[in-house]
């Protein structure tokens, strides 16, 4: 029997934990499900994550249904309220608010109290909070061009089609495009449509947010199973006291099982030191940015999926089109997430401050080319004392690079046990592109690609990074992997001689199960036991590391 399999079976009892139930001094029952935390040298931040506070159990439930009546008491499914505005100004501390599945509200839910849960009841699709109103009053201004008064920034959806924004009215030359003219009184909105928009279902953002906190006064908020769409700024928005770290506010909030669809700037975001928010099992599609920590710490993104975010480069609001991003966000964690066809898939920009983060066990596919930086995974502007750890991720077909560090870096970046596969025409800046900084460490990775492009690219000097125990490979007919520092090196041996890097690395076919669809390892792969111990104990699928780690993100088990 395979020695790794024997040791794996022996370890199984050690990895088993169960729920524990506690009774508080008030008689409340609290059930805690422990999670396995891998405490290793590489997992310890300079500043630890804040432990999540146990949100007190709710003591009452209110129901809202499109078929309800605001004169009802709202305390049962037979006497629900009708509108979200019924919550405004009320005290719902320790209460649960449930929206009926299958219903939609064109309102904004401003969180009324701390210690509150917003959820769903009934069967069917998630309840929808829609930031747009139906728009009429369109007048034809030229053939196929229609105009009306509009907001300064908006999503425009006509006949269920998301329109894309252009920067000038003369660019409205084809279907599904819109232009916002700013500084008119009021701002004006123009669309290209062969049909009269007044005869179609035309939705334009009316409200900035679908769900939002008002300032930093609300904490211990849970949002569960809600869809937010078409907001002028963000679908779900947690706002703190300000960008200065001294203003930190422990939001201690959770968003789970939610969908953010086609919101102008952000799908879901916590900002201005509304700290300590968990986003779990959420989806974000077709937003300006998907999920974001903006100058807010302790953002955790777990088992989320993002796809097809939209890159806007306009006066009405720039967005990266990123999947999951952090800006000046300390103690940032992204794990077990999937990004597909986003522009800037997973990206932390430290903004020149000391910001620490872990990016692990994620899968990124087909990130798209845009501007200014569109890597599959990006790190930027880390301040002295920063530590960004990137390990056991699968990065497939990134537009500009699988990993790109594009601006001044004064912190440390560890890039361990990742698998990179790039088909021809992708990775145009190189598989890995280091433009500024030093203190990079690249070990135990697989970098495999097709087409004539660089496997590893450093701009300033070879000691920007410490590279070793990696596997590089270019598939025929282009069988040469290029390395770059001041000039191209077309062999691993020449790269070693010139830079002193990759002494224990090899050039070999990693023997993926299927190089276009399954990047786990076949028996006999040269990646098996090729790595060096870097203090990590499980792979992208949660399998334990037995003996020496395999190169790449998948540990081979027979």
N, C-alpha and C positions, 0 to 999 in steps of 0.2 A: 504493500500500500504506500502511496505517496507520503513522504515524511511530513509535508505541509498539512496534508489532510489529517494525519494522526494528531498532530499538535493542535490543529483547529478544533477537533472533536474534544480533546482534553480541556480546551479553554472554554467550551460552551457553558458549563455550570458557573464559571466565574462571571460571565457576561449576562447573567439572568437576575433581574430585579423585579419586584412586584409593587403594586400600589400599597400605600399605607394610609390608614384612616386614623384621624385624631379628633377628639372631642374638646372644644375650647371651653374656657371657664364660663362662657355664656350659654353653653349647651349646643353650639353650632357644630355641625359635622364638616370637617375639611378632609378631602381626599387628595393626596399628593402622589403623583406618578413620577418617580425619579427618572432622570435621564443620565446616561453614561457620559461623563465629562472626561475627556482625555487630557489629563494634566501632565504636560511635558514642558521641557524648556521652551519649545517652539510655540506652545499654546499660552504662555503667560504674558499678559500685557504689562506695560509699565504701570498702567492704571487699570484695576480690575473692573469688570462689568458690574454695574449696580445689580444686586439681587432683586428679582421681581417681587414686589409686595403682593401678598395674597389679597385679592380684591374681595371685600366683604360680600357675603351672600345677599341677594336681593330679597326684599320682604313683600313685594307686591308686583303685579303685572298689569299692564294696560295694552289694549289692542287698537290698531288703526286699520281700517278697511275702506276701500273706495266706495263701498256700499253702506258705510256707516253714517252716523249723524253726530255732530259735535255736541248735541244736547244730551247724548247718552252718557252713562257713567264711565264707559270705556274699560270696564273691569272684566269683561268676558267676550268670547267670540260672538255671542248673540247681541251684545250691546257695545259694539266698537265705536270709536270716534271715526270721523271721516278724513280730517286733514292733519297734516304734520304741524301746521301752525297752532293746533290745539295745545302743543307742548310749550309754546313760547311763554316765558314769564313764570312758568310753574316750577315747583320744587319736586324733583323726581329722584332725589338722593336715595340710593339703595333700591331703585325700582328697575324693572325690565319693561322696555317698550317693544312690542312686536308688530311688525308690518305684515299684512297678508300677502302671501306669495301670489304671483300672477298679476298684482296691481301695480299701478304707476302713479307717482305724484310729481307734478311740476312745481316743486317748492324747494326751499332750502331748510335742512334740518340743522339748526344751531343747537349744539349740545347744551341742555338746560341745567345740568347738575353734574357734580362728581359722583363717583360710585354708581354708575348707570350702565345698563346693557341695552343696546339696540340690536334687535334680532328679527327673525321671521317666524311666521306660523302658517299652518295649512300645507297644501301640496302644490306642486307646479314650479314654475320658474321663480327665480329670486325676485323679490320686490324691487322695483326700480325707482330711484330718485333721479329725476331728469332736470338738468340745469338749463334746458332750452324751453322756449315757448314756440308754439306755432306762429309762423310769421306770414303776414299778409301785407297788402298795401304796396305791392311791387308795381313799378312803372317802367315801361320800356324806354330806354334812352338811346338805343341804336339797335340794329338787327342782332338778335340773340343776346343782348345785354340788358339786364334788368337792375334797377336800383331801388333802395329804400333806406330809411334811417336805420342805423345799426349801432352796435356796441363798438368799443375800441379794440376788443379782442374777442374772438368767438370761434366756436365750431359751427360749421354750416353743413346741414344734412338735408338733402332734397331727394325725396323718393327712396329713402333708405341708403343713399349713396353719400359717403363722406367726401365733401369737396376739399380740394387742396388750395392753399392760399398762394397768391402771386403778389408781386411788389408794385405793379402798376396796372392801370386799367387797360392799357393797350396790350397787355399780356393775356387778356381774356379772349383767347382765340380758339379755344376748344372746350368741350364739355367738362363739367365737374370742377370748375375753378371759380374762386371768388377773390375779391379785392376789397380791402377796407381803406377808405380815404380818411385819414386822421385830420384833426384840427378844423374840420368843417363843423357847422352848427346845425344839427348834431353831426357826429361822425356818420359817414355814409357807407353803405354796404352795396357792392355790385357783384352780380353773378353772371356767368355765361350759361344760358339755358335755351335750347331750341323751343321748349314748351313754356307757357306762361307759368311762373312759379306759384301764382295765385291759385292755379288749378291742381297743384301737387301738394303732398304733405311736406311742408317746408319748415324745418326746425332750425332755430338760431339761438345761440347761448343768450340767456337773459340774466342768469345768476352766476356770480363768481365761483360759488362752491355748491356742492350737493350736500355734504355733511362737513361741519366745521365747528371747532371750538372758538369761543369769543375771547381773545386774549389768552392769558395763561391761568385762568381761574378754574379750569376743570381738569380733574385727573381721575385715574382708575376708571377709564372708559373702555368698554368692550363693544366692538361693532362686528356682528356675525351674520354672514349670509345675505348681504345687501349688494345690489348692483347700482353703481353711480355712473352717469353718462352725461356728456355734452355740456359740462361746466365751462365757463369762460376762463377759469384758472385751474382749479383742482377738484377732483371728485371727492376725496377725503383729505381734510386739511387740519392738522394740529398746529396751533400757533403758540409759541412761547413768548417770554418777556423781552427778548432782544438777542442780537448776535453776540454780545460780549459774554465770555465764559462765566463771568461773575454773576450773570443773570440766570444761571441754570435752574430749571424747573423740572422736577421729577414727575413727568406725565404718567408713567407706569400704566400705559394703555395697550390694548390688544386689538388688532384688526385681523379677522380670520374668515376664510371662506367667502371673501368678497370679490367682486369683479369691477374693475374700472375700465370703461369703454369710451374712447374718443373724447377725452377731456383736453382742453387746449394746451395747458402748460404741464400739469402733473396728473397722473392717475391717482396716486396716494402719496402724501408727503407729510413729514414733520419738520418744522422750521424754528429758527430763532430760539434754540435751546429749550424747546419742548422735548425733553430727553426721555430715554427709556421707553421705546415703543417697539412692540413685536408685530411684524406682518407675517402671517402664517397661512399657507394654503390659499393664497390670493392669486388672482389673474389681473393682468393689465395689458390691454390691446389697443393699438391705434391712438395712444395719447402722445402729447408733445414729449413728455418723459414718463416712464412707467412708474417706478417706485423710487422714492428719493428721501435722503436725509440731507437737509440743507442747514448748515451751521447748527446742527443739533446732534447730540451724542447718544450713544447706546441704542443705535438703530439696529434691529435684528430682522433679517429677511430669511424665512425658512420655508422650503418647499413651495416657493412661488414660481409662477410662470409668466413670462412677458413675451410679446410678439408684435412686430410691425409698428413700433413707435414711429412718430413722424418728426422729421427734422425741419424746424422752422428757422429761417434766418432773416427775420423781418422786424421792422420798427414796432409792430404790434406784439412782439414778444419772441425772443430767441429761445429755441430749445435744441438740445443735443439729439433728441430722438433716442435717448438712452433707455436701456432696460431697467437696470438697478444701479443707482448712483449715490455717491456721497460727496458732499463738499464741506470741508472743515468739520468733519464729523469724526470724533474720537470713539474708540472702542466699537468699531463697526463690524458687523458679522453678516456674511452672506453664505448660506449653506443649502445644499440640495435643491438649488433652483435651476430653472431651464429658461434660456433666452433663445428666441428664433427670429431671425430677420430684423433685429433691432440695429440701430446705427452704432451706438456706443454701448455695447452690451452690458458689461459690468465694469464699473469705473469708479475709483476714488480719487478725487482731487483734494489734496490736503490744504491747498491754499496758503502754503508757506508756514503752517503751524505744525506742532507736533501732534500727529493724529495716527492712531494705531488701528489696524484692521486685520481681519481674517477672511479670506475668500477661499472656500473649500467645498469639494464634492459637487460642483456645479457642472452643467452641460450647456455649451453655447454653440449654436449652429447658424451659419450663413449670415454673419453680421455684414451690414451694407456699407458701401462707400459714401462718404459725405464730407463735411467740413465743420470745424477745422481738424478734429482728430476722431477717427472712427475705428479704433482697434477693437478686437474681440474682447480684450481685457486691458484696461489702462490704469496707470498710476501717475499722478502728477504733483509737482510742487510740494514734496514732503519736507517739513521742517526738521531741524536737528532734534534727535530723540524719537523720531517716528519709526515704527516698525510695521511693515505690511507683509503678511504671510499669505502666500498663494500656493495651495497644495491640493493634489488629487482632483484636478479639474480636467474636463474633456473640452478641447477647443477645436472646432471644425470649421474650416472654410471662412476665416476672417478676412474682411476686405483689405485692410491696410496692413495689419499685423496681428498675430495671435496675442502677443503682449507688447505694449508700447509704453515707454516712459519718455515723455515728450518735452518736459520742462524741468527746471532746476530741481535737483533731488539732493537733499541733505540727510535723509533718513536711510533706513535699511529696507531692502526688499528681498525676501526669500521666496524663490520659485522652485518648488520641489514636487517631484512625482506628478507632473502634468503630461497629458498626451496631446500633441498638436498634430493635426492632419490638415493639409492645405492642398486643395485641387489646383490644377493649372488655372492661372488668372487671378488667384486670390493671394493674400499676403504680399501685396505689391511693394511695401516698405521693407519686407523681410519677415521671416517667421517670428523673430524677436528683434525689436528695434529699440536700442538704448541711445537716446540723444543727449541727455544731460545727467550729471551726478555720478555717484559711485556707491559702494556698499551694496551691490547686487550679488546674489548668490543663486546659481542655477545648478541644481543637482538632480539626478535620477529622472530626467525628463526624456520623452520620446518626441523628436521633431522629424516628421515624415511629410514629404510633399512631392507634388508633381510640377513640372515646368521649370524653366530656368530662372530661379530667383534665390535670394540669399537665405541660408538657414539661420545665420546669426549675424547681427549687424551692430557694431558699436561705433560711435562717431568720434568721441573725444580721445580715449586712450584704452588700451586693452585691459588695464587693471580696473576699469569700471565695474567689472564683475569677476566672480570666482566661479568658473565652470568646471564641472567634473562629473563622471559617472553618467553621462548622457548618451543617448543613441540618436544618431543622425542618419537620414536616408533620403535619397531622391530616387523616385521610381523611373525606370526606363520609359522612353528613350533618352531622357536627360538624366544621366546617372551621376552627375557631379553636384555635390552640395557645396555651395559657396559660403565662405565666411568673409566678413568685411571688417577691416580696420585700416583706414587710409587707402586701401586698395583691396581687390578681391583675392582671396586665397581659395584655390579650387581643390584642395585636399585637406583632410583633417591633419595630416602630418605637417604640411606647410603652415597651417594655422597654429599648431602646437609650437613649432620652432619659432615663429614670429612673436607669439604672445605668451607662451608658457601655460596656456589654458588647456583644459580637456585632456589631461594626461591619461586618465583611465577611461575616457569615453571611447566609443567605437562607431564605425560606419558600417551599418548592417541593416538588412530588412528586418523590421521588428516582428514580422509574421502576425499581423492582425488576423482575426477570424475572417473579416471582410473589410477591406480598407475603405469602402465607401459607405458602410452601414454598421459595422460592428468592430470596435477598436479594442476589444479585449484580446488576450493573447492565445495563440495556438500552443499546443505542446511542442516543445523544442525551440520556442522563441529565444533569441539571444538576450531578450530583456529579462528573462527569469533569473532572479538572484543577482542581477547586474548592479543593483544600487548599493548605496552606502547608508548606514543607519543615520537618520537625521532626527530621530526622536518621535516619529509618527507611528501610530499603531493600527490604523485601519484604512482601507482603500475607499474609492468612490462609492462602492456598493456596501460598505460596512464590513467587508471581510477583514479578518485580522491579518496583520503582517507577520508571517512566520519565517524566522531566519532573517537573511538579508532581504531587504525590500526589492521587489521587481521594479524595473524602470517603467515609467508611465503611471497612469491613474488606476489601472486594473491589476490587482494581485492575482496571479494565476493559481487556481485551485482545480485539482483533477476531479 
